[in-house]
Each structure stands twice: as structure tokens, then as C-alpha cells.
């Protein structure tokens, strides 16, 4: 039977582990952000404003989930914002100008995303070029392709009622709140990503690859195959998010998603995932997604120019990096 001293030691270790958690730091900052904006403007927590925030959150959040897994493996993808635009552009061109069935057009759009992700993954793993350079180049290629095939003009999205519109952009009322079906996509993908990262063999492989690729390979981990799969997942989920957005706003623009790659990486890093690989947190990413969307929305409500958003995001990333570094060093000293 545990003595009083042992129980106190267990509680102290539990508390130290909790305070060393990047997710807790992110949650505290999120609570401060929400409280600050709600005090500055009571309309911040109004049903209308919450509905507005939740309309767009799942789309970037879906992209951030895949980026979390990729960063945990020690890589990242700068082309996701461009894929966000190209996916729906391909779908709408096929459906509206080539007369292709909308279901088949959606499938082709996702296949295009798979190809982009596979090309990124193969070049990074088999040729050995940095993912920064590869995906930066792919960003330019994909964005240029979207602009070229549309001549730079946005396309009207598919507005005929049907199962695909309902599945991707349907909406529903929950009391005074209006939510979109994309919220269910986001929740479902959160559960899948959390299971993969925290409870599956694949999650162990991802973390091992990010921590020490050579050691992971020596233990039989198929590092290249895992990384290629993660690049494909990042592109597919980005294309899916773009299609959801296009159906929701009834427009597919070739410049949609500009800058999203940095915002998504910011969400992941703010949530506590290590930029150097080896550690990722899905809960932290969800918190980071809420935090950045709340900041973007809140600064507008309190009268700060929207163009100042990047200042807040940059400062927040620096603060979180410093806090996480301090927590890691404190944990290492123990």
C-alpha cells in the first residue's frame, strides 16, 4: 500500500508532467485570448460571431491535421495552399465546361491531389532534396497551373442541389448557431489523426522517423513509404478542404489559399508540435487552429486593421517557441 510520501511524489510527478505539456500552455493562451476579446467586445462570443468563426475553421483545421503528422515525421509541405485552390478548380472545370458528372469530377480532383503529394514525397525521399525546396517549387507549379487553366478568373462553383453539395457544404442550425457539415469532417479527421499518432504502429513510426530517421530505418521502419504517404495525405486533405470551401462560398478561385501554408504551419507549431520533428500533438493543433481563427476574428471586431493579423501570428509563434523551449529544457534537467 502506497505511503503518504509516495502518494505525494506521484501527485508531484503528475503535476510536473501536466505543466510540461505544450498543449496546456496553448490552452491557457487560448483561454486568455478568448477572455480578452470577449471583454474588449461583447459581440465576440455572440452566436452570430461564433457561427462565422466556425464556418471557416474546419477547412484550415483539416489541412493542419495532415501537416501535424508530416511535421512530426520531420518534413513539411509549402504547397498545400496552392493545392487548396487547384483541387476545386479542376473539379469545376470538368463539371461545368467538360460536362463531367460532379461525382467523377470530384474523384479526378482528388486524384490530381494524390499525384501532387506523391511527386513531393518521391522527390524528397528518393532524390534527397529538402522538403522546403521541393514543396516551394511545387507551390509555384500548382499555383501557376491553377492561374493558367482559369486565365486568372474565379469559377462559379457547383450550385445544383445534390448529395455531394450536402456532404461537403451542407449547413444546419443548432439553436442560435449555424454550423456546416465540414465540422463533422473536421471532428472525424481529428479522431482518425489522434488514433494514428497516439495509438497505432504508424504513429510510432512517424515519431521515430522524425526523431532519428537512421535509427528508425535500422529497426525496420519503412521511412520512405511513410513519408510519401504523409505527403499524399497532406495534398489530399488540402484539396478536400478547398472543395469544401468552394462549395460553401459558391466560387473556385485560382488564388484561393494564398498564404494558407504558413497559417497552417503556425497552427501546428503554436499547438506544440516540434518543427524539428519527433513530437506532434493533434489536440494542440486543434487548440492552435481555434486560437489563430479567434485572433483573426477578434482583432477585426476590436477595430485593429485586418492587415495586422500577421503581426499577431508572428509574435504568437515566437512566444510559443520560447515557451516550448523553456519547458523542454526544464524537463531535460529533471
C-alpha positions as CSV (number, residue, x, y, z in Angstrom):
1,X,0.0,0.0,0.0
2,X,1.4,3.4,-1.0
3,X,2.6,5.6,1.8
4,X,1.7,9.3,2.1
5,X,5.1,10.3,0.8
6,X,4.8,8.0,-2.2
7,X,1.3,9.5,-3.0
8,X,2.7,13.0,-2.7
9,X,5.5,12.1,-5.0
10,X,3.1,10.6,-7.6
11,X,0.9,13.8,-7.4
12,X,4.0,16.0,-7.8
13,X,5.2,14.0,-10.8
14,X,1.7,14.1,-12.3
15,X,1.6,17.9,-11.9
16,X,5.1,18.4,-13.3
17,X,4.1,16.3,-16.3
18,X,1.0,18.3,-16.8
19,X,2.8,21.7,-16.6
20,X,5.4,20.5,-19.0
21,X,2.7,19.8,-21.6
22,X,2.8,22.2,-24.6
23,X,-1.0,21.6,-25.0
24,X,-1.6,23.1,-21.6
25,X,0.4,26.2,-22.5
26,X,-1.6,26.5,-25.7
27,X,-4.9,26.0,-23.9
28,X,-4.0,28.7,-21.3
29,X,-3.1,31.2,-24.1
30,X,-6.4,30.3,-25.9
31,X,-8.4,31.0,-22.8
32,X,-6.6,34.3,-22.3
33,X,-7.3,35.3,-26.0
34,X,-11.0,34.4,-25.8
35,X,-11.4,36.2,-22.5
36,X,-9.5,39.3,-23.7
37,X,-11.6,39.6,-26.9
38,X,-14.9,38.9,-25.2
39,X,-14.1,41.7,-22.7
40,X,-13.0,44.1,-25.4
41,X,-16.1,43.4,-27.5
42,X,-19.1,41.5,-26.0
43,X,-20.2,40.6,-29.5
44,X,-17.1,38.3,-29.8
45,X,-19.0,35.4,-28.2
46,X,-22.3,36.2,-29.8
47,X,-24.0,33.3,-31.7
48,X,-23.5,35.1,-35.0
49,X,-19.8,35.7,-34.5
50,X,-19.2,32.1,-33.2
51,X,-21.0,30.8,-36.3
52,X,-18.9,32.9,-38.6
53,X,-15.7,31.6,-36.9
54,X,-16.8,28.0,-37.1
55,X,-17.7,28.3,-40.8
56,X,-14.1,28.6,-41.9
57,X,-12.3,26.9,-39.0
58,X,-12.8,23.3,-40.2
59,X,-11.3,23.9,-43.6
60,X,-7.9,25.2,-42.3
61,X,-8.1,22.7,-39.4
62,X,-8.4,19.8,-41.8
63,X,-5.2,21.0,-43.5
64,X,-3.5,21.4,-40.2
65,X,-4.1,17.8,-39.1
66,X,-2.2,16.4,-42.1
67,X,0.6,19.0,-41.5
68,X,0.9,17.8,-37.9
69,X,1.6,14.3,-39.0
70,X,4.1,15.5,-41.6
71,X,5.9,17.8,-39.2
72,X,6.1,15.0,-36.7
73,X,8.0,13.0,-39.3
74,X,10.4,15.8,-39.8
75,X,9.0,17.3,-43.1
76,X,6.6,20.0,-44.1
77,X,4.7,21.0,-47.2
78,X,4.5,24.6,-48.5
79,X,2.3,23.6,-51.5
80,X,-0.8,22.9,-49.5
81,X,-2.3,26.4,-50.1
82,X,-1.9,26.1,-53.8
83,X,-3.4,22.6,-53.8
84,X,-6.3,24.1,-51.8
85,X,-7.0,26.2,-54.9
86,X,-6.2,23.7,-57.7
87,X,-8.4,20.9,-56.4
88,X,-11.7,22.7,-56.7
89,X,-10.6,24.5,-59.9
90,X,-10.1,21.1,-61.6
91,X,-13.4,19.9,-60.3
92,X,-15.4,22.9,-61.6
93,X,-13.7,23.0,-65.0
94,X,-14.5,19.3,-65.5
95,X,-18.1,19.7,-64.3
96,X,-19.0,23.0,-65.9
97,X,-17.0,23.0,-69.1
98,X,-16.4,19.4,-69.9
99,X,-19.8,18.1,-68.8
100,X,-18.3,15.5,-66.5
101,X,-20.5,14.2,-63.7
102,X,-19.8,16.1,-60.5
103,X,-19.0,12.9,-58.6
104,X,-16.5,11.8,-61.2
105,X,-15.1,15.4,-61.3
106,X,-14.5,15.3,-57.5
107,X,-12.8,12.0,-57.8
108,X,-10.5,13.3,-60.6
109,X,-9.7,16.4,-58.5
110,X,-8.6,14.2,-55.6
111,X,-6.5,12.0,-57.9
112,X,-4.7,15.2,-59.0
113,X,-4.0,16.0,-55.4
114,X,-2.7,12.4,-54.8
115,X,-0.3,12.8,-57.7
116,X,1.0,16.1,-56.4
117,X,1.6,14.7,-53.0
118,X,3.2,11.6,-54.4
119,X,5.6,13.6,-56.5
120,X,6.6,15.7,-53.5
121,X,7.2,12.6,-51.4
122,X,9.1,10.7,-54.0
123,X,11.5,13.6,-54.8
124,X,12.1,14.3,-51.1
125,X,12.7,10.7,-50.1
126,X,14.3,9.1,-53.2
127,X,16.3,12.0,-54.5
128,X,17.0,13.5,-51.2
129,X,16.1,17.1,-51.8
130,X,14.9,19.2,-48.8
131,X,11.1,19.3,-48.5
132,X,11.3,23.1,-48.2
133,X,12.8,23.4,-51.7
134,X,10.6,20.7,-53.3
135,X,7.3,21.9,-51.9
136,X,8.3,25.6,-52.6
137,X,8.8,24.7,-56.2
138,X,5.6,22.7,-56.2
139,X,3.7,25.7,-54.8
140,X,4.8,27.8,-57.8
141,X,3.9,25.0,-60.3
142,X,0.5,24.3,-58.8
143,X,-0.4,27.9,-58.3
144,X,0.7,28.7,-61.9
145,X,-1.3,25.8,-63.2
146,X,-4.4,27.0,-61.4
147,X,-4.0,30.5,-62.8
148,X,-3.2,29.3,-66.3
149,X,-6.2,26.9,-66.8
150,X,-8.6,29.6,-65.5
151,X,-6.8,32.6,-67.1
152,X,-6.7,34.1,-63.6
153,X,-10.5,34.3,-63.3
154,X,-12.5,32.6,-60.5
155,X,-15.0,30.0,-61.5
156,X,-18.6,29.8,-60.3
157,X,-18.9,26.8,-58.0
158,X,-21.4,24.0,-58.5
159,X,-24.7,25.2,-57.1
160,X,-27.1,22.5,-58.2
161,X,-28.5,20.6,-55.2
162,X,-27.3,17.1,-54.7
163,X,-25.7,14.7,-52.3
164,X,-22.2,16.0,-52.9
165,X,-23.2,19.6,-52.1
166,X,-24.9,18.4,-49.0
167,X,-22.0,16.3,-47.9
168,X,-19.4,19.0,-48.4
169,X,-21.2,22.3,-47.8
170,X,-24.5,21.5,-46.1
171,X,-25.5,23.6,-43.1
172,X,-27.7,23.1,-40.1
173,X,-29.0,25.1,-37.1
174,X,-28.2,24.2,-33.6
175,X,-30.2,26.6,-31.5
176,X,-29.0,30.1,-32.4
177,X,-25.8,28.7,-34.0
178,X,-25.3,27.9,-37.7
179,X,-22.8,25.2,-38.5
180,X,-21.6,23.5,-41.7
181,X,-21.2,19.8,-42.4
182,X,-17.5,20.4,-42.7
183,X,-17.4,20.5,-38.9
184,X,-18.2,16.8,-38.9
185,X,-15.5,16.2,-41.4
186,X,-13.1,18.0,-39.1
187,X,-14.2,16.1,-36.0
188,X,-13.9,12.7,-37.8
189,X,-10.5,13.5,-39.1
190,X,-9.4,14.7,-35.6
191,X,-10.3,11.3,-34.2
192,X,-8.5,9.4,-37.0
193,X,-5.4,11.6,-36.8
194,X,-5.3,11.2,-33.0
195,X,-5.6,7.5,-33.2
196,X,-2.9,7.2,-35.8
197,X,-0.4,9.4,-33.9
198,X,-1.1,8.2,-30.4
199,X,-2.2,4.6,-30.5
200,X,-1.2,3.0,-33.8
201,X,2.1,1.4,-35.0
202,X,2.1,4.0,-37.8
203,X,2.1,6.8,-35.2
204,X,5.2,5.2,-33.5
205,X,6.9,5.0,-36.9
206,X,6.1,8.7,-37.7
207,X,7.5,9.9,-34.3
208,X,10.6,7.6,-34.7
209,X,11.3,8.9,-38.2
210,X,11.1,12.5,-37.0
211,X,13.3,11.8,-34.0
212,X,16.1,9.8,-35.8
213,X,15.4,8.5,-39.3
214,X,18.5,6.3,-39.5
215,X,17.8,4.6,-36.2
216,X,14.2,4.1,-37.3
217,X,15.3,2.5,-40.6
218,X,17.7,0.3,-38.8
219,X,14.8,-1.1,-36.8
220,X,12.8,-1.9,-39.9
221,X,10.6,1.2,-40.2
222,X,9.7,1.9,-43.9
223,X,10.6,5.6,-43.6
224,X,10.4,6.5,-47.3
225,X,6.9,4.8,-47.7
226,X,5.6,6.5,-44.6
227,X,6.8,10.0,-45.7
228,X,5.4,9.6,-49.2
229,X,2.1,8.6,-47.6
230,X,2.1,11.6,-45.4
231,X,2.8,14.0,-48.3
232,X,-0.1,12.4,-50.2
233,X,-2.3,12.8,-47.2
234,X,-1.4,16.5,-46.9
235,X,-2.2,17.1,-50.5
236,X,-5.5,15.2,-50.5
237,X,-6.8,16.8,-47.3
238,X,-5.8,20.2,-48.7
239,X,-7.7,19.5,-51.9
240,X,-10.7,18.3,-49.9
241,X,-10.6,21.4,-47.8
242,X,-10.5,23.5,-50.9
243,X,-13.5,21.7,-52.4
244,X,-15.5,22.2,-49.2
245,X,-14.6,25.9,-49.3
246,X,-15.6,26.2,-53.0
247,X,-19.0,24.6,-52.4
248,X,-19.6,26.7,-49.3
249,X,-18.9,30.1,-51.0
250,X,-20.0,29.1,-54.4
251,X,-16.7,30.0,-56.1
252,X,-13.5,28.3,-57.0
253,X,-10.7,30.8,-57.3
254,X,-7.2,30.1,-58.6
255,X,-5.7,32.4,-55.9
256,X,-7.7,30.8,-53.0
257,X,-5.5,29.5,-50.2
258,X,-2.7,32.1,-50.7
259,X,-0.7,32.2,-47.5
260,X,-2.6,29.3,-46.0
261,X,0.5,27.1,-45.9
262,X,2.1,29.5,-43.4
263,X,-1.1,29.9,-41.4
264,X,-1.5,26.1,-41.2
265,X,2.1,25.6,-40.1
266,X,1.6,28.3,-37.5
267,X,-1.5,26.5,-36.1
268,X,0.6,23.3,-35.8
269,X,3.6,25.0,-34.2
270,X,1.5,27.1,-31.8
271,X,-0.2,23.9,-30.7
272,X,3.1,22.4,-29.6
273,X,4.2,20.1,-32.5
274,X,8.0,20.3,-32.8
275,X,9.3,21.9,-36.0
276,X,12.3,19.6,-35.8
277,X,10.2,16.5,-35.8
278,X,9.8,13.7,-33.4
279,X,6.9,15.1,-31.4
280,X,3.4,16.0,-32.5
281,X,0.1,16.7,-30.9
282,X,-3.3,16.6,-32.5
283,X,-5.0,18.2,-29.5
284,X,-2.5,21.0,-29.6
285,X,-3.2,21.5,-33.3
286,X,-6.9,21.8,-32.7
287,X,-6.2,24.4,-30.0
288,X,-3.8,26.2,-32.3
289,X,-6.5,26.3,-35.1
290,X,-9.0,27.8,-32.7
291,X,-6.5,30.3,-31.4
292,X,-5.5,31.7,-34.8
293,X,-9.1,31.9,-36.1
294,X,-10.1,33.6,-32.8
295,X,-7.3,36.1,-33.2
296,X,-8.1,36.8,-36.9
297,X,-11.7,37.4,-36.0
298,X,-11.2,39.2,-32.7
299,X,-8.7,41.8,-33.9
300,X,-11.2,42.9,-36.6
301,X,-14.0,43.2,-34.0
302,X,-12.0,45.4,-31.7
303,X,-11.0,47.7,-34.5
304,X,-7.5,46.6,-35.3
305,X,-6.9,46.5,-39.1
306,X,-7.0,43.0,-40.5
307,X,-3.7,43.6,-42.2
308,X,-2.1,43.5,-38.7
309,X,-3.1,39.8,-38.3
310,X,0.4,38.6,-39.4
311,X,2.0,40.7,-36.7
312,X,-0.1,38.9,-34.1
313,X,0.6,35.5,-35.6
314,X,4.3,36.1,-35.8
315,X,4.5,37.3,-32.2
316,X,2.4,34.4,-31.0
317,X,4.7,31.9,-32.8
318,X,7.8,33.4,-31.2
319,X,6.2,33.3,-27.8
320,X,5.1,29.7,-28.2
321,X,8.5,28.7,-29.5
322,X,10.2,30.3,-26.5
323,X,7.8,28.7,-24.0
324,X,8.1,25.3,-25.5
325,X,11.9,25.6,-25.5
326,X,11.9,26.6,-21.8
327,X,9.5,23.7,-21.0
328,X,11.7,21.2,-22.9
329,X,14.9,22.4,-21.1
330,X,13.2,22.3,-17.7
331,X,12.1,18.7,-18.5
332,X,15.6,17.7,-19.6
333,X,17.1,19.0,-16.3
334,X,14.7,16.7,-14.4
